[in-house]
Amino acid sequence: MPWKCPRCGYGPIPDDIKVCPNCGYAREDIVSAEDRDVGGEEVRKQPKRPSLIIVQSSDPALKGREMELLTDLFSAISIGRGPENVVTIPDPYMSYFHAKIVKEEGKYYIYDMNSTNGTYYYDPAKEEFVRIKPGERIELKDGMLLKLGVSTIVKVKIPGEGAET
């Protein structure tokens, strides 16, 4: 039976698809046979993935939306307003292909993709957002704030790391 994503409302999604193609939500009630032991107990949980949580957006309905970064499925996580991105944020002030996140040697980095309105990270020492230059990569840390374009601010969530202070 087709299902509707409880996180972003996307649907209907065919029953055999375990992950929402819009936001990456992994449907937990579907566990494959190889993930169950003889008694039917789940023996293997899906690893926690890093995610972005929308703190502020031009669309108030997006506030609080969490989007998993499917780095185990994609070598680069593209972010932008275009539907072809792995993470789509429908903000008119973001570029179609705005930024990308990659995992390299166990760490996560963000790159600006020559976006019109820029990609920024919050620098607590300067108490301001700093623009990421073209070709520059910035290491992501748990709790870090990113500004994508003019109005979207997201908080980085990386499992296993303590929040930045």
Secondary structure, DSSP 4 states (H G I P E B T S, - for coil): --B--TTT----B-TT--B-TTT--B-TT---GGGB-TTS-B--PPPP--EEEEEE-SSGGGTT-EEE--TTT-SEEEEESSTTSSEE---TTS-SS-EEEEEETTEEEEEE-S-SS-EEEEETTTTEEEEPPTT-EEE--TT-EEEETTTEEEEEE-TTSPPP-
